[in-house]
């Protein structure tokens, strides 16, 4: 039984074609009569090297294809009033937005920043405090004494409420 010798490049191409067709590494190794590691090495030689440059190029190419398809299906949806084309256009748009990092989560406002923006400024707080004192004072000069009496009466009512609650139980 004569074994036909295949050159490395032809063997690599045959392995790549089998892998591209959907066969697993073990099945290819068994069919070709080589080890699984040799199959992996042949695939590595057949596939492009992954570096930042090649990944960026592949990303840009894929993004271009997605945007191009989105444009075409948008035109079809508008022209034919096609629900299917509009749905596909929306799905492509979602994918393009996801690839660009645009999502509803990244666009939403920060709740803490929103709450901080809604709170009055320091100037407004000081002005409001002065106006409160002026309204209570009404020119009698006893605004600070009134505030102190109010604080003391709140403390007394709180302590008597506690005593009442403990007596009832």
Secondary structure as GFF3:
##gff-version 3
##sequence-region A 1 169
A	DSSP	alpha_helix	8	20	.	.	.	ID=ss1
A	DSSP	alpha_helix	25	32	.	.	.	ID=ss2
A	DSSP	alpha_helix	36	46	.	.	.	ID=ss3
A	DSSP	alpha_helix	52	80	.	.	.	ID=ss4
A	DSSP	alpha_helix	83	100	.	.	.	ID=ss5
A	DSSP	alpha_helix	104	107	.	.	.	ID=ss6
A	DSSP	alpha_helix	111	118	.	.	.	ID=ss7
A	DSSP	alpha_helix	122	137	.	.	.	ID=ss8
A	DSSP	alpha_helix	143	168	.	.	.	ID=ss9
###
